[in-house]
Amino acid sequence: MLVYLHGFAGDLRHWHDVALQVASTASAPATHLLLELPGHGGSTLAFQAEGLVEHLRDALLEAALQHQGVILIGHSLGGLLALQIARHLQLAGRRILGLAIFNSGMSIRLHPEVQAQASNGSWDHAFLRSGFPATTAPTILQTVVRGFDALRPSLPLQDQWHAEPDVLQALAGVPVLIGMDINDRIVSVRKSEQLAQALPHAHCVHFNNTFHYPHLLAPQAVAQAIGQHLLRNERFVAHV
């Protein structure tokens, strides 16, 4: 089973194109689960950091039990959550067969302007679009803006998130893919580089001119990276 986690103010549609392309590969499992975080997209709940990891853990424990292995794929905040959920599932005896983390790290700090706009309940669409290359398709920009407009945060909004210190120990031996872009203006590429240094067995993939959203701007490249570094892993093929 592959589980996809979107980032802050995203929704499950952010992973749609990547999931379709990954699902078309011969070695991909039949189940692809695109999760929507509380307070995002069509969720009726409010978004709050407290208890979020436990909420997602509980939602995935039963699903993971029905499969022989799980690959967690996350972007930005979703990447940080994937790290922590992997730890919880491992401790609960669920098999983590792979982890893909894009534009994320062991800690993430919310942009001050984003925090201010969330508190005001009004989003500056021009500011949101400024984080993309000038050549970005309008449909992609609309997808991102729509995600922010749909966000229902519980205020005051936490401005920093951190993974538990023992996450790295829990990931020892788990195949890991780390994707990054030096042009990322939202989560510094240093966060990804630091995570890669802490996980020397990880495969690193660098994307060009995708800024913070490689899965939206280069879904084929992201899908190829997942297929090459995770789906063809012998450990995965042997047990799924």
N, C-alpha and C positions, 0 to 999 in steps of 0.2 A: 504494500500500500504506500502510495506517495501522498504526503500531506503538505499543502501549500499555505503559507501564512503571509498575508500582505502587511504593509507597513502602516505607520500612523496616518490616519485620514485617507486610507485606501479602501478598497473593497475587494471581494473575491474576483471581480472582473479583471483586476490587474494581472492575475496569473492565467487568465483564460487561454490566450494564444500560446503561451509556453506549454501549458498542460496539454493542449491539443497536439502540439508537435512532439512532446515527450511520449504521449500515449501512442503515437504512430510508429514508434521504434519497436523492433521485434522483441527486444528484451524487457520492455516495460511491463509492469504488472497491470492487472485489469482495473484495479481500484485507484482512482485519483480523487482526493478529497480537498476541495478548495474551501478553507474556513473563512468565515467573516467574524472579525473581532467584535466583542460587545461595543455598542455605541457607534458602529460603522455600518455603512450601506443599509441593508434591510433589517439589521438587528433592532429590536425594540428596547434593548437595555441601554444603560448609560455607560460610557467609557470611563473606567477608573483603573489606575495601576494596581491598587491594593487588591489582592486576591485574584489577579488576572491569570497568573501562571497556574495557580491551583484550579481555576475554572477550566482552563484549556486542558490541563492534565486530566481532570476528571472526565471531560468530554472525549478524550482520546484513549483512555485506559480500556474501555470496553471495545472500541473499534480496533485497537491494536491487538486485543486478545483473539480476535477473529482472523488475524493474518499472522503469517510466520515471520514477518519482519516489516519494519517501517522505515521509510526515508522521509526526513523532515526537510522542507525547503522554505526558507524565509528571507524576506527583504526588509532591510532597515530595522524598525522595531520588531517586525516579524522574525528577522534573523536572530535578534537577541532572545526573543521568546522561544524560538526553536532550540537554541542552546540550552535554555533552562528546562524546557519540556523534555528534551532528550535525556537530561540528567534524571528527571523524575521517572520517566518510563523505564530507564535502565534500572533504577533502584526498585521499581515495581516488578522487575523480571520480564519486561517487554524487550524484544530485540530491536535495537537501532542499527539498521544496515547501512545507513548513510546520512550525511548531513550536508546541506548546501546553504551557505550564508552569503548573501549579496548586500554590499554596501552597509555593513553593520560592524559590530565588535562586541567586546565584553561590557561596554558601557556606551550609552547614547545620551546626548544632551539636546533637549528641544531648543530650536532656534528661538531667541528672545522675541522676535517679531511674531513668530507663529504662536507663541504662548500669549502674547498681548492680544492678538486678534481673536484667539480662542476665548479669552476672558471677556472680550467685548462682544462676542457673539456675531462678529461680522468679518468676512474674509475679503482681503484685497486681492482680487483676481489677477491684477497686473503683477503684483508681488509673487504670487504663486507661479505664474508663467515665466518669471524671470529666471527660474532655476532650470530652464530647458534651453537647448540649442535653438538658434533662430530658425532652423529648418524643420523644427518639430511639426508634425501634422496636427491640424486643428482638432481632429477627433481625439488624439491622445491628450492634448491640453484640456479638452472638455471632460475627459474621463477623470483626470486628476482634480480639476476644479469641482466636479460633481461630488467626488469623494469628500472633499473638505466641507462642502455645503451640507452634506448629509451627516457630518460628525455631530455626535451628541455627547460632549465631555461632561464629566462630573467635576465641578469647580470647587476649590482651586486646582488647576491642572498641574500635576507633577512635572517638573522640568528636566529630571534626570532619571535614567533607569540603569540598573547595574545587575549583572549576572552574579550568581553565587560563586565564591572563590573556588569551590571544588568541582565546578563544571568541567574544567579542563582535564582533571583526573578521571572524571566519569567518561570522557570521550576518548581515552587512550585506546587505540586499536580500532576505533570507528573511522571508516573512510569519510574524509571531510573535503568539501570543495568550497573555496573562498573566492568570491568575485568582487572586483573593485574597479573604480574609474578615478584616475588622478584628477579629473575635472569635477568630481562630486563637490557641490557647494552646500550640501545639507549635513552629511556625515563625512567628516574628514577621512581621506584615504588612509591616514595614519592609524585609524581605528582598525581597519581591515589588515593593515600591515602588522600591527601589534598582535592581532589574533593569529595571523599566520606564523609569526615568530614563536608564539606560545604553543602552536600545534605544528611542529616541524614535519609531520607526516602528511599535512594537508596539501592539496593541489591548489595552486593559485591561478586565476584567470583574470587578465586585465582587459577591460573593454575600453574602446576609444569613442569619445564624444557622445557617451550615453548619460553623462552626468550622474544623477542619483537614481535613474530609472532604467537600467539595462533591460529588464524584463518587458518594459513597454516599448523602448526604442529599438531594441535588438533581440526580440524574442527567439529568433532562430538560433542566434549565437548562444544565448543562455540555454536553450534546449539542448543544443549540441554539447555544451560543456557538461550538463547534467548526464546526458547519455554516455559521454566518453569516460567520465571520471567516477560515476556512481552505478549506472545501470549495467555496465559491462564488468563490474567488479566480480571476481569469481565467487566471493562470499555471498554476493546477492543472488547471482544466477543459480547457485547451488541450493538455495533455500526458499525460493519464491516460485 
